[in-house]
Amino acid sequence: KKLLYERASSFRIQEWLGLDPHPPIYFRINRLRKLDTSKKVKHLLTQSIKDVFKGFIETL
C-alpha cells in the first residue's frame, strides 16, 4: 500500500524528508533492480551515500 502512495511525486518528497532514517521503499526497490553484480564495489558505504544523494536529487 505504501509503495502505491510513493508513485505520486508530492508523496516522494515527503518520504525523503520524513523522520525515517532509511531511503523510501521505491528507491530501495529500484536500486536493487539496477544492481550490477558483475561490478565490484570497494567501499559499500560510500557507494550507498552516492546512490542516496542521486535518488534524492532525481526526486526534486
C-alpha positions in Angstrom: 0.0 0.0 0.0 2.8 2.4 0.9 4.5 1.7 -2.4 1.4 2.9 -4.3 1.5 6.2 -2.4 5.1 6.7 -3.3 4.3 6.9 -7.0 2.9 10.4 -6.5 5.8 13.0 -6.7 4.5 15.1 -3.8 4.5 12.0 -1.6 8.0 11.1 -2.7 9.4 14.3 -1.4 7.7 13.8 1.9 9.2 10.3 2.2 12.7 11.7 1.7 12.3 14.5 4.2 10.4 12.4 6.8 11.8 11.2 10.1 12.6 7.7 8.8 16.4 7.4 8.5 16.1 4.9 5.6 15.5 5.8 2.0 12.0 5.3 0.6 10.9 1.9 -0.4 10.5 2.7 -4.1 14.2 3.9 -4.1 15.4 0.7 -2.5 13.5 -1.5 -4.9 14.8 0.4 -7.9 18.3 0.3 -6.6 18.1 -3.5 -6.2 16.8 -3.8 -9.7 19.6 -1.8 -11.1 22.3 -3.6 -9.1 25.1 -4.9 -11.3 26.6 -7.9 -9.6 29.5 -8.1 -12.0 30.9 -4.8 -10.8 32.9 -5.0 -7.6 32.4 -2.0 -5.2 35.3 -1.2 -3.0 33.5 1.0 -0.4 29.9 0.0 0.0 29.0 2.8 2.4 30.4 5.5 0.1 28.6 4.0 -2.9 25.3 3.9 -0.9 25.7 7.5 0.1 26.2 8.5 -3.5 23.2 6.5 -4.6 21.0 8.1 -1.9 22.0 11.6 -2.9 21.4 10.8 -6.6 18.0 9.4 -5.7 17.0 12.4 -3.7 18.1 14.8 -6.4 16.2 12.9 -9.0 13.1 13.2 -6.9 13.3 17.0 -7.0 
